[in-house]
Amino acid sequence: MKALLSSKPVLWFLFLFNLVVAVAAPFVVDGSQGVMTAVGMGVVSLGAGLSLLKGRGQAQGQAQAQGQRQRQGQRA
């Protein structure tokens, strides 16, 4: 389950779907229930977005490390 939840397509779906629901909830549901729905969905969307950014940073770091290893191999 962890591998599924950490895949990029699932993270993008969670981010975008929950963001849309968080924006629309106060207009569709009246009162505090709409506000709490928006807050809850916003938190999930924020978590998915942060995971996407974290994954992007790790991918860039791995690419930089691979480039450094290649340069060191060429010098030797």
N, C-alpha and C positions, 0 to 999 in steps of 0.2 A: 504494500500500500504506500509506503514511503517513496518508493521509486516512481509510482504513478503521480503522487502529489508534487513531486519535485521536477516533473518534466515541464519543459517550456510551454507546450500547448495548453496543458492544464492550468498552469500559473496564469497564462494570458487570459484564458476563459474566466478563471476566478476573479482576476483583477477587473476585467471589463464588465462582466455580468454584475458583480456586486457593486461596482461603481455606478452603473446605470440604475440599479435598484435603490441604492442609497440616495441618489439624486431625485428619483421619482417618488419615493415612499412618502415624503411629507405632503405631496400633492394628491396622492391617491388615498392614503389612510389618514383620517382626521385625528387630531389630538396627540396625546403623548405616545400612543402606540406607533404612529407614523414617525415621530422623532426618534424613538428608541430603535425602530427598525432601521432607520437611516444610519444611526450611530453604529449599530451592530454590523450592518453590511459594509459600512465605511471602514471599520476596523479590519474586517476580513480582506477587503480590497487593498487596504494599506499594507497588510502583511504579505499578500501576494505580490504587490508591487515592489516591496523591499526585497523579497526573495528573488525577483527578476533582476533587480539592480545588483544584488549580491552575487548572483550567478554570472552576470556580465563582467563584474570586476574580477572574479576568479578566472574566467575564460581569458580575459586580457592578460592577467598575471601569468597564466600558463603559456600563452603565446609569447610573451616577453622572455620567459625562462627558456623556452625552446629556442628562440632566436639567439639568446646568449650562449646556449650550449652549442649551437651550430657555428657561431663565430669563434668560439674557443676551439672547436674541432678543426676549423680551417687554419687557425694559427699554428696548431701542433704539427 
